[in-house]
Amino acid sequence: MDKIVNLSVEVAGVPFKNPLIAASGTFGFGEEYNELYDVGCLGGISSKGLTLHPKDGNDGIRVWETASGMMNSVGLQNPGVEAFVESGIAGMRRFGNVLIANMGGHSMEDYTTGASLLSDADIDMLELNISCPNVKSGGMAFGIKAEVAREVVSEVRKVCRKPLIVKLSPNAENIVEMALACEAAGADALSLVNTFQAMAIDLHKRKPVFNNVYAGLSGAAIKPIALRMVHSVCKQVHIPVIGIGGIYTAEDVLEFVMAGAAAVQIGTVNFNNPLAGRDILDALVELCQREGIADINEVRGIC
Amino acid sequence: MKYIESKILANQRITDDIFVLKVAYKEDDVNAGQFFMLKSWDSELTLMRPISVFKAEEDALWFMYRTVGQGTRKMAELKRGGRIRLLGPCGNGYPCGEIKGRVAVVGGGVGIPPLCHTSKLLHEQGTTVDAYLGYRDEPFALEDFEPWCTDIFVSTEHGEEGYRGFVTDLLHPEQYDVVITCGPEVMMRKVAAMCAEKDVTCYCSLEHRMACGIGACLGCSIRTKNGMKRVCKDGPVFQSTDLMW
């Protein structure tokens, strides 16, 4: 008989039945993928990035294939925090896993008002996005300089009554300083990395592919850099870290855990294989059995 | 909608850069104008490619595609007996049930194939269908339209076959109750404008870059008169009067 493997993990006091979380922006509110498989099998789902007010997102091309990855410039198209609280949460709740609301902002007031509204709602965790590269006025601006991030996280902390995850940008001036600043400001956990700011040019049209010129790079191409960043951050902070960045396989998941991640998010791979969440989960059980890992928590941070 | 692996029954070049792919398929019925996300690779390429259904038979689906980039070039290398993955059927499709009377299908380039499956379904429900098919140079798939269409009008840009010029020159929307169009945006805009002038209902099927294909990622959203819509899920078919172009 196959040995039983314990995949359950804990992030900031919240139990996850396994370390796989659907990454914000790739999975909507879970409904579409749930038509293909029971997304309740995942440890959790991080919602499409919300903003206080509804947003239409960016015009022009929004997705672009690149070598071993893709770029996106969706620009946080979302129904707004209020609509999410009124009608989005109930849909996500029926999956029965950890419900994470991801929220970005354009101003300090947006962040604190949104966080306050979400704190009163039926969510399990708030993931604060200070790292979206695709909205001009703000977004990533909060995620570049540690002192700016410290300020926004401190203010949100004052109003946030849910476990607070801060999602970091790899475009931060110094990812470790950024992580330490967020920890000091009261973050309960960190998630990293968001997409790398990147560029594509359509040489036939002789102009940038994206209306915003720069867009976010994700996928397998960024995995080794994301792994390094997660590793260096895990060595320095004392709060749990959720690893993100080009995770396509069960092997990738274990690598991030060995680098110190408490859990991981899978994003771009959902586009390559719409059943990726389920497939990676199945493969992770088998991989742990082959590797003689009875409890995934045993190997956390061993590298 | 399902994600399945399927066997390739044929993959043939029919013009310089147009290929026809036949795959085994015994799943859900496919509505007129629906599409599938296809991939014949693991993770060498990240994204699947949206391709509309050309013909649907009881145990097979046919796709027709033009080699335009990395994905379609990889698909062109596929051999009979090989495997391909399909996600679908995706999108809303044309509302055939609401379409009565005489219908014109107006297609251009690789917008032509989905109109073949559409013509068949309309014909089977007793609707009279005329086809207006505009090609760059060499016509393709004409014989596939013949069983379902009363009249077929063909144009080529330089007069290699049929009318020399644009297929919209041949169309008189007032002769129809509904006009259905799929092809280059410039052609569809022209068709939509002609229909608006004669107060004829017009449905357009849009093409867009997509990532998920199922409505989750918002990578294919467009502005419409009814707000932001996802081409992959709320479309690809829109009534022309909803579009902002």
Interface residues (C-beta under 8 A of the other chain):
Chain A: G25 T26 F27 G28 E31 E32 Y33 E35 L36 K48 D56 G57 D59 I61 R62 V63 W64 E65 T66 S68 G69 M70 N72 V74 Q77 G219 A220 Y248 T268 V269 N270 F271 N272 N273 P274 L275
Chain B: M1 K2 Y3 M37 K39 D42 S43 L45 T46 L47 M48 G69 Q70 G71 L87 R209 M210 A211 C212 G213 I214 G215 A216 C217 L218 G219 C220 S221 R223 M228 K233
